Amino acid sequence: MAVTATLTRLKPVVSNSIRIESQSSGSVLQLVAAISGIYISFLTWAVLQERISTSPYGPDNRVFRASLVINTIQSFCAALVGYIYARYTSSSNKQSSAIFPNRKAVFQYALVAATSSLASPFGYASLKHIDYLTLLLGKSCKLLPVMALHVFIFRKKYAWSKYLVVFAVTLGVSLFTLYHPSAGKKAAQAPSSSSFYGLLLLSINLLFDGLTNSTQDHIFHTQPTITGPKMMCGINVIATLLTSAFLVTPFSRQLQDSLEFFKLYPQVLYDILSFSLCGAIGQVFIFFTLSKFGSLTLVTVTVTRKMMSMLLSVMWFSHKLTVGQWAGVLMVFGGVGGEALMKYFEKKKTVEKNVVDKTK
């Protein structure tokens, strides 16, 4: 229950670092290595995520609930790996290689770290009312909060095809929840819970995700020296400081409770460290794929990886899905895949137009 923050903190960093994209210059061997790295890292990451979030530990079946401790360990690992990768890929120029190039960057990093940290508690809370598969499916719909923010706040208009994608994704998530086979059993176990309330909490989580995305877009447009690896490091450094500071305040007992839990069940600590390391290494492969093969290749890999994560979750944890739920899954990933296809044609059209303009 205490690990979905990674989906908030890391993924938007990747999805918005298109600016580091170059022409497809990698070899077939590099492509195979990149795809294999993404799949191995994030499929393992997904299994560990569900295990830590939902599976009980020990003979008394206790579930680890210290979400801030998970976030702190995860952000520390991501900051460390991000720093190493940023140093490896940056130039020798001190100014251009700086993780925090100016005060404005520090403020912007802090804003992203704050929104991503605020998103995670709502994701954890939603798992008390919906299952992990519903959460995973909903987290695949990052287009929804981004569009909502731009439509209602920035008054931006989208093509009809974008709204069609949103409709398909929304309907798919609704079908998945509506045809949940264990809804009655879960209600019996927790009478006060409801799927609607869980989806509401998940929607708030996605809204903060959208704020994170929008802020990162702004950083990339206003700070030309900041790359994806630098942002990954900078945001996670500040996130580690923020969560660590809260853990030592009198308002939280998560640090003390987690230390007692680690002493009783050390396996959970190994799971958390493995989870954090897989997520951080996975980001390196994502940035490598972006720089060598471009965003279209990355979108294809990430969409299929999310589908594989769901299938792996179904098989690994013996989930049972109804026909209606499978229909919902297909609608969601059909919508996400359709959006990726539209981006492909839009970019192809832009490239062709640029070629024509140059030949004039």
C-alpha positions, 0 to 999 in steps of 0.5 A, a space after each residue: 500500500 505504500 509504494 504507488 508514489 513511484 508512479 507519481 514521482 518517476 513516471 511523469 519525469 520520464 514522460 515529459 523528458 521528450 526534449 532529450 530525444 534525438 534521432 534514432 541512432 541506436 543499434 538493434 542490439 542496443 534496442 534489445 538491451 533497452 527493451 529488456 532492461 525496461 521489461 525486467 526492471 519494471 515487471 519485477 518492480 510491479 510484482 514487488 509493488 503489489 507485494 508490499 502494498 497488499 500482501 501480509 507479512 509474518 504469521 499474524 498477517 500484518 501489512 506494512 503501512 508506513 508509506 512515507 518510509 517507502 517513499 523516502 527509501 525509494 526517492 533516496 535510491 532514485 536520487 542516487 542513481 539519477 545523480 550517477 547517470 546525470 554525471 555520466 551523461 553530462 558535459 564537463 561544463 560545470 554550469 551545464 552539468 549542475 543538478 541545481 543550476 539556479 534558485 528557480 530550479 530549486 523552487 520548481 523541483 520543490 514544487 514537483 516533489 511536493 505535488 508528487 508527495 501529496 499524490 501518494 497518500 490518496 493512492 494508498 488510501 484508495 487501496 482500502 476501497 479498490 484492489 491493486 489491479 483497478 489502481 494499476 489500470 487507473 494509473 495508466 490513464 495519465 491523459 485524463 488529469 492532464 487534459 482536465 487541468 488544461 481544459 478547465 484551468 488553461 482553457 485549452 481545446 483538444 481535437 475530438 480524437 483526444 476526447 474519444 480516447 478519454 471516453 474509452 479510457 473512462 468507460 474501460 475503468 468503469 467496466 473494470 470496477 463495475 464487473 469486479 467479482 469480489 465487490 461483495 466479498 470486499 464490502 462484507 470485509 469492510 462495510 464502510 468502503 465503496 468502489 466509488 469512494 476508492 475511485 474518487 481517491 484515485 482521481 485526486 491522486 491522478 489530479 496531483 499527477 497531472 499537476 506534477 506533469 504540467 509543472 515538469 513541462 514548464 521546467 523543461 520549457 524554461 530551463 534548457 540546461 535541465 535534462 531528464 536525469 538531472 530532474 530525476 536526481 533533483 526532484 528526488 533529493 528534495 522529496 527525500 528531504 521533505 519526507 525525512 523531515 516529516 518522519 522525525 516530527 511528532 506528527 508521525 509515528 511511521 519511522 518508529 513503527 517501520 523500524 519495529 516492523 523491520 525488526 520483526 519481518 526483515 523480508 519487507 525491508 529487502 522487498 522495499 530496497 529491491 523495489 526502489 532499486 528496480 524503479 531507479 534502474 528502470 528509469 535509466 533504461 527509459 532515458 537511454 531509450 529516449 536518447 537513442 530511439 525517441 519517444 515513439 519507441 518508448 511509448 510503445 514499450 511502456 504501453 505494452 509493459 503496462 499490459 504485461 504488468 497487469 497480466 503478470 499480476 493476474 498470474 502471480 497473485 491468482 487474480 480472477 477477472 470476469 469477461 466484463 473486466 477484460 473488456 474494460 482492460 482492452 478499452 483502456 489500453 486500446 485508448 492509450 494505444 490509440 493515443 500513441 498511434 495518433 502521436 505517431 501520425 502527428 509527428 510523422 506529418 510534422 516531419 514530412 512538412 519540415 522536409 517539404 519546407 526545406 526542399 522549397 
